[in-house]
Structures are given as structure tokens and as C-alpha cells.
Amino acid sequence: MEIRTIERLIRSLGIGATYRGYRYLCYGISLCLTDEEYLLSISKLLYPMIAKEFNTTLSSVERDIRTVVQVCWDRGNKALLQDIALHPLYNKPTAGEFLDIIVAYIQHTSDTSSAI
């Protein structure tokens, strides 16, 4: 999956590149798209890989991704998030749920476009 597609989706959710978590989220999504095992072990696999790539701490990655999820929920395009989740979101999703929603949506849209 092209990183520009991921960035376009993240920006359309109301998360700007001014947040450190934006870069972490984009990279994390690309990792999850290559290997879904990352979604099953976010704290033990995904966050450490992101931290290593960006030369930062695990806690910084976790905090900054939580921040961008909060930004999307509070000030972002919550309607788009609801649409791509395919189920009602009554509460702010956790970072893991947020990643799962986005990864599933991108996989679905790429499967649909390749079938055409």
C-alpha cells in the first residue's frame, strides 16, 4: 500500500502532520498492512518497531498515537471514522481499535479496486 494513500486517509480524518503521532500512525498502519500479526500484539511488536524506526521510546509512541486518536475523536472527522468503522462507535476507540479500523478499511478498498 502506498504511503500517500495512508496519509490521505489520516489527514481526511482530521489528523495533521504537525503531530508526532501522525508519522507513527502512518508507519504503524503500513506495518500492519504487510503483516497482520502487528495488530495482534500492538504493545509487544508494533510499538517497539515504530520506536526503533523513529529512534524514540515505546512510551512516546504509545502516548503520541493516543493523542492523534483523541484529536480525531474530539476535533476530527468523526463522521468519516464512523463510516469506515462499519459499526457504531459510541466511545472513542482505543489505539488498537483505531488501527484495526483503518487497516481493515484500507485492505477492503484495495481489494475492491484490484477486483475491478
FENHU-V688054 format. One record per backbone hydrogen bond with DSSP energy under -1.0 kcal/mol. NH is the residue of the N-H (numbers start at 1). CO is the residue of the C=O. E is the energy in kcal/mol with one decimal. If there is no record, write none. Layout:
BEGIN
NH/CO/E + NH/CO/E
END
This chain:
BEGIN
6/2/-1.4 + 7/3/-2.8 + 8/4/-2.4 + 9/5/-2.0 + 10/6/-2.6 + 11/7/-2.7 + 12/8/-2.1 + 13/9/-1.1 + 14/11/-1.8 + 15/10/-1.7 + 19/16/-1.4 + 22/19/-1.0 + 24/20/-1.7 + 25/21/-2.9 + 26/22/-2.5 + 27/23/-2.3 + 28/24/-2.7 + 29/25/-2.6 + 30/26/-2.0 + 31/27/-2.2 + 32/28/-2.4 + 33/29/-2.1 + 34/30/-1.1 + 35/31/-2.0 + 38/35/-1.7 + 39/36/-1.0 + 45/41/-2.7 + 46/41/-1.5 + 47/42/-2.9 + 49/45/-1.7 + 50/46/-2.3 + 51/47/-2.8 + 52/48/-2.3 + 53/49/-2.3 + 54/50/-2.2 + 56/51/-2.3 + 61/57/-1.9 + 62/58/-2.4 + 63/59/-2.5 + 64/60/-2.7 + 65/61/-2.2 + 66/62/-2.2 + 67/63/-2.1 + 68/64/-1.7 + 69/65/-2.0 + 70/66/-2.2 + 71/67/-2.5 + 72/68/-2.3 + 73/69/-2.3 + 74/70/-2.9 + 75/71/-2.7 + 76/71/-1.1 + 77/13/-1.8 + 78/76/-1.5 + 81/77/-1.9 + 82/78/-2.6 + 83/79/-2.2 + 84/80/-2.7 + 85/81/-1.5 + 98/94/-2.7 + 99/95/-2.5 + 100/96/-2.3 + 101/97/-2.6 + 102/98/-2.2 + 103/99/-2.9 + 104/100/-2.6 + 105/101/-2.1 + 106/102/-2.6 + 107/103/-2.6 + 108/104/-2.4 + 109/105/-2.7 + 110/106/-2.4 + 111/107/-2.2 + 112/108/-2.3 + 113/109/-2.3 + 114/110/-1.8 + 115/111/-1.1
END
